[in-house]
Amino acid sequence: MDLLLEDLSTQDRYKFLSAVVIPRPVGLVTSKDQDGLYNAAPFSFFNVFSEEPAIVVLGLGAKHNGQAKDTLKNIKTTKQFVVNMVDKSIIGAMHICSAEVPSNESEIDYAGLTLADSQAINVQRIAQAPVSLECELFQIMELTERRSLILGKVKAIHISDEIIDPATKRIIPEKYSPIARLYGDYYAWLGDRYTKAIPTMEEIERLGIKAGDITTNS
Ligand SMILES: Cc1cc2nc3c(=O)[nH]c(=O)nc-3n(C[C@H](O)[C@H](O)[C@H](O)COP(=O)(O)O)c2cc1C
């Protein structure tokens, strides 16, 4: 099937794009309003894009009534937010936080989450999250009235002691399993892993390594 985007409705574009680019990580974003009321909401149009500068990107749509989501309003106001990664321990809380909670109430209370101080910013992180990225607003790109890209500069990372090897400072893969968003209401966990270093040109040209010689060893 070949699809031209100009022929697709907004709903179908979402359906196809979100179903083909999978899995996507989910960032549970904490932010606060000018009165200090905390907001938490999950976003799967999310990823890390570079390390210098250290940039994460969030893609935000509008609420059903067309108004800006609380996360966008808060980030515009305070210029800070935390992206908390989601594993099994906070999966239920993540789903509760995706509900359209009124702006004058906090998802944190409904979800039974606990906040903890951040290291580098004045917005708190979720204490139960395995990893939290403390971000300062880098740039907002308003693509349309209903779509914004938020670029955040990561100022600090919190990693739960249980998932990191203190000697090597590496994440222990068996202990870190962030949720993967698929499409619609579907989610997944990470499956088998395999390792393969980037081939050198010597391997490809001189030693004649072929695509078929590279297999997954999981
Ligand atoms: C797993 C998951 C991923 C989501 N990803 C996005 C997303 O990338 N962009 C978006 O605008 N909304 C996304 N949503 C919907 C928001 O979480 C939802 O609109 C939330 O109520 C926004 O809250 P806020 O108004 O407090 O910011 C997602 C929901 C779920 C459950």
The ligand as an SDF file (V2000), in Angstrom:
LIG
                    3D

 31 33  0  0  0  0  0  0  0  0999 V2000
    0.9980    6.4220   26.6440 C   0  0  0  0  0  0  0  0  0  0  0  0
    0.4470    7.7570   26.2640 C   0  0  0  0  0  0  0  0  0  0  0  0
    1.1530    8.5620   25.4060 C   0  0  0  0  0  0  0  0  0  0  0  0
    0.6770    9.8330   25.0550 C   0  0  0  0  0  0  0  0  0  0  0  0
    1.4040   10.6080   24.2140 N   0  0  0  0  0  0  0  0  0  0  0  0
    0.9760   11.8410   23.9070 C   0  0  0  0  0  0  0  0  0  0  0  0
    1.7580   12.6760   23.0570 C   0  0  0  0  0  0  0  0  0  0  0  0
    2.8360   12.3090   22.5970 O   0  0  0  0  0  0  0  0  0  0  0  0
    1.2900   13.9190   22.8090 N   0  0  0  0  0  0  0  0  0  0  0  0
    0.1260   14.3890   23.3260 C   0  0  0  0  0  0  0  0  0  0  0  0
   -0.2400   15.5420   23.0790 O   0  0  0  0  0  0  0  0  0  0  0  0
   -0.6320   13.6120   24.1450 N   0  0  0  0  0  0  0  0  0  0  0  0
   -0.2350   12.3730   24.4530 C   0  0  0  0  0  0  0  0  0  0  0  0
   -0.9830   11.5850   25.2910 N   0  0  0  0  0  0  0  0  0  0  0  0
   -2.1930   12.1580   25.9010 C   0  0  0  0  0  0  0  0  0  0  0  0
   -1.8460   13.0190   27.1310 C   0  0  0  0  0  0  0  0  0  0  0  0
   -1.1750   12.2730   28.1100 O   0  0  0  0  0  0  0  0  0  0  0  0
   -3.1590   13.5750   27.7210 C   0  0  0  0  0  0  0  0  0  0  0  0
   -3.7480   14.4540   26.7810 O   0  0  0  0  0  0  0  0  0  0  0  0
   -2.9820   14.2960   29.0500 C   0  0  0  0  0  0  0  0  0  0  0  0
   -4.2760   14.4780   29.6310 O   0  0  0  0  0  0  0  0  0  0  0  0
   -2.3400   15.6600   28.9150 C   0  0  0  0  0  0  0  0  0  0  0  0
   -2.3010   16.2140   30.2010 O   0  0  0  0  0  0  0  0  0  0  0  0
   -2.0800   17.7290   30.5540 P   0  0  0  0  0  0  0  0  0  0  0  0
   -3.2180   18.5430   29.9830 O   0  0  0  0  0  0  0  0  0  0  0  0
   -2.1030   17.6870   32.0470 O   0  0  0  0  0  0  0  0  0  0  0  0
   -0.7540   18.1660   29.9880 O   0  0  0  0  0  0  0  0  0  0  0  0
   -0.5610   10.2980   25.6010 C   0  0  0  0  0  0  0  0  0  0  0  0
   -1.2910    9.4530   26.4610 C   0  0  0  0  0  0  0  0  0  0  0  0
   -0.8100    8.1860   26.7660 C   0  0  0  0  0  0  0  0  0  0  0  0
   -1.5940    7.2960   27.6640 C   0  0  0  0  0  0  0  0  0  0  0  0
  1  2  1  0
  2  3  1  0
  2 30  2  0
  3  4  2  0
  4  5  1  0
  4 28  1  0
  5  6  2  0
  6  7  1  0
  6 13  1  0
  7  8  2  0
  7  9  1  0
  9 10  1  0
 10 11  2  0
 10 12  1  0
 12 13  2  0
 13 14  1  0
 14 15  1  0
 14 28  1  0
 15 16  1  0
 16 17  1  0
 16 18  1  0
 18 19  1  0
 18 20  1  0
 20 21  1  0
 20 22  1  0
 22 23  1  0
 23 24  1  0
 24 25  2  0
 24 26  1  0
 24 27  1  0
 28 29  2  0
 29 30  1  0
 30 31  1  0
M  END
$$$$
